[in-house]
Amino acid sequence: MKKFLAVVMTAVLAMSMMTACGSSKSSKENKDTTAAKAETTQAETIDASEVTLVSDGVLTVGAEMGYAPFETLQKDGKTPEGFDIDIITEIAKRLGLKVNFINTSFDGILGKIGKDYDVVCSAVTINPTRKKAVLFSTPYITNYQTVVVKKGSDLKINSLKDLDGKSVGVQKGTTSDQLMSEYKSTKTINVEVAANDKLLNCFTQLTNGEIDAVVVDSTVADGFVAKNPDKYEKAFSDKTEPEEFGIAIGKNNAKLQEAINKALEQMDKDGFLKDTADYWFSSQE
């Protein structure tokens, strides 16, 4: 897994509920690109017979479908797509399970594990506080907190503390929200935090001049900037504090954690993780 993380970072540095049962068709197939990534390799099926699930034979996944390129909805407004979608769909296949996605707000998303869904695969940063409430898979990608500003902004940001006296947009419940809120509450810097339910609202505020910057995950920042090069630009990425994303699992579901980790190990070794990361973070049109 560490090898995969290194490869990924070398290669690349927002309906309240939506269900997509048993959907294994990848976004790459939908876009008529190469089929190599979409096809499941002939890996040995991982035994999931002792795993506790909300619904028998189905891996039910909680995700907030407004965080491209990790998870979002296609133009039909129904079909999930993204890096996390492809990863967790492949894991379910290797466990011999169907997959069912539940679209839910990220704020409070972990509290519904074991009730509404089995796992959360939604760009969740592994941190000590969250580890007290849930189990995590092995990390599957590394990320950095990044500041995005309007194109041509004269703001000079060399650290997150340079946001002193500024107003920033963050998505509620994310690491970015927690970090900026901590800075504000401890008076580390004087920052005005605009916490939104949907990340898209943050960028709308930035476009309208309501805030000075958006603080968000580096991989998401890359996507917004790539798609809107005339609107936004990255001002700073805090590479001194790397973050790892993991799949969150119920605290008492160690069997499921073990099975997911085995699948991730397979996917690392056979190249599925790298191919999927290369597509979503390197080959976006």
Residue pairs with C-beta under 8 A, 6 or more apart in sequence:
1 138
1 139
1 140
1 264
1 265
1 268
3 268
4 140
4 268
4 273
4 274
5 139
5 141
5 142
5 244
7 274
7 277
8 141
8 142
8 273
8 274
8 277
8 281
9 142
11 274
11 277
11 278
11 281
11 282
12 219
12 222
12 277
12 278
12 281
12 282
13 218
14 64
14 65
14 66
14 67
14 197
14 198
14 199
14 200
14 201
15 65
15 73
15 77
15 103
16 103
16 104
16 105
17 102
17 103
17 104
18 65
18 73
18 78
18 80
18 101
18 102
18 103
19 100
19 101
19 102
20 78
20 79
20 80
20 99
20 100
20 101
21 58
21 98
21 99
21 100
22 58
22 98
22 99
22 100
23 79
23 80
23 89
23 99
23 101
24 40
24 89
24 92
24 93
24 99
25 38
26 37
26 38
26 86
26 89
27 74
27 81
27 82
27 85
27 86
28 34
28 35
28 37
28 38
28 86
28 279
29 35
29 38
30 74
30 79
30 81
33 279
33 283
36 275
37 86
37 272
37 275
37 276
37 279
40 90
40 93
40 94
40 272
41 266
41 270
41 271
41 272
43 94
43 266
43 270
44 266
45 94
45 95
45 96
46 94
46 95
46 96
46 259
46 262
46 263
46 266
47 259
48 95
48 96
48 97
48 256
48 259
50 255
51 95
51 253
51 255
51 256
51 259
52 250
52 252
52 253
52 255
52 256
53 59
53 60
53 97
53 118
53 256
54 60
54 114
54 115
54 116
54 117
54 118
55 100
57 97
57 98
58 97
58 98
58 99
58 100
59 88
59 91
59 92
59 95
59 97
59 98
59 99
59 100
59 118
59 119
60 99
60 100
60 102
60 116
60 117
60 118
60 119
61 88
61 99
61 100
61 101
61 102
61 117
61 118
61 119
61 120
61 121
62 102
62 104
62 109
62 112
62 113
62 116
62 117
62 119
62 120
62 121
62 122
63 71
63 80
63 84
63 85
63 101
63 102
63 103
63 104
63 120
63 121
63 122
64 71
64 103
64 104
64 105
64 106
64 109
64 122
65 71
65 72
65 73
65 80
65 101
65 103
66 72
66 198
66 199
66 200
67 82
67 106
67 122
67 123
67 171
67 199
67 220
68 82
68 220
68 223
69 82
69 83
69 219
69 220
69 223
69 280
69 281
69 284
70 82
70 83
70 84
70 122
70 123
70 219
70 220
70 280
71 80
71 81
71 82
71 83
71 84
71 85
71 121
71 122
71 123
72 80
72 81
72 82
73 79
73 80
73 81
73 103
74 80
74 81
80 101
80 103
82 280
83 141
83 219
83 276
83 277
83 280
83 281
84 121
84 122
84 123
85 101
86 276
86 280
87 121
87 140
87 267
87 273
87 276
88 99
88 119
88 121
88 247
89 99
90 263
90 267
90 272
90 276
91 247
91 260
91 263
91 264
91 267
92 98
92 99
93 99
94 263
94 266
94 267
95 259
95 260
95 263
100 117
102 116
102 117
104 112
104 116
105 172
105 173
105 197
106 122
106 171
106 172
106 173
106 174
107 172
107 173
107 197
108 173
109 120
109 122
109 124
109 173
110 120
110 124
110 130
110 133
110 134
110 248
111 133
113 119
113 120
113 134
113 248
113 249
113 250
114 250
114 252
114 253
118 249
118 250
118 253
118 256
119 247
119 248
119 249
119 250
119 256
119 260
120 134
120 247
120 248
121 247
121 248
123 143
123 217
123 219
123 220
123 245
124 130
124 136
124 245
124 246
124 247
124 248
125 143
125 174
125 175
125 243
125 244
125 245
126 136
126 139
126 243
126 244
126 245
126 246
127 175
127 243
130 136
130 248
133 251
134 248
134 249
134 250
134 251
135 248
135 249
135 250
135 251
135 253
135 254
135 257
136 246
136 247
136 248
136 249
136 257
137 246
137 247
137 249
137 257
137 260
137 261
137 264
138 246
138 261
138 264
138 265
139 244
139 245
139 246
140 245
140 246
140 247
140 264
140 273
141 219
141 244
141 245
141 277
142 242
142 243
142 244
142 245
143 217
143 218
143 219
143 242
143 243
143 244
143 245
144 217
144 218
144 237
144 238
144 239
144 241
144 242
144 243
145 160
145 175
145 176
145 179
145 215
145 216
145 217
145 218
145 237
145 238
145 241
145 243
146 215
146 216
146 217
146 218
146 221
146 234
146 236
146 237
146 238
147 157
147 160
147 163
147 168
147 213
147 214
147 215
147 234
147 235
147 236
147 237
148 203
148 206
148 213
148 214
148 215
148 216
148 221
148 224
148 225
148 232
148 233
148 234
148 235
149 155
149 157
149 206
149 212
149 213
149 214
149 232
149 233
149 234
149 235
150 206
150 207
150 209
150 231
150 232
150 233
151 229
151 230
151 231
151 232
151 233
152 233
153 212
153 213
153 233
153 235
155 162
155 166
155 212
155 213
155 235
156 162
156 235
157 163
157 213
157 235
157 236
158 236
159 236
159 238
160 179
160 183
160 189
160 215
160 236
160 238
161 183
161 188
161 189
162 236
163 180
163 183
163 189
163 191
163 212
163 213
163 215
164 189
164 190
164 191
165 189
165 190
165 191
166 191
166 192
166 212
166 213
167 191
167 192
167 193
167 194
167 210
167 211
167 212
167 213
168 180
168 191
168 192
168 193
168 194
168 211
168 212
168 213
168 214
168 215
169 194
169 195
169 196
169 201
169 202
169 203
169 205
169 206
169 211
169 213
169 214
169 215
170 176
170 177
170 180
170 193
170 194
170 195
170 196
170 202
170 214
170 215
170 216
171 177
171 195
171 196
171 197
171 198
171 199
171 202
171 216
172 195
172 196
172 197
174 216
174 217
175 217
175 243
176 215
176 216
176 217
177 193
177 195
179 215
180 191
180 193
180 215
181 193
181 195
182 188
183 189
183 191
184 190
184 191
184 192
184 193
192 211
194 202
194 205
194 210
194 211
196 202
196 205
199 216
199 220
202 211
202 214
202 216
203 214
203 224
203 228
203 232
205 211
205 214
206 213
206 214
206 232
207 231
213 235
214 221
216 224
217 243
218 237
219 281
221 234
221 237
222 234
222 281
223 284
224 232
225 232
225 233
225 234
226 284
227 284
247 260
249 256
249 257
249 260
250 256
264 273
266 272
267 273
268 274
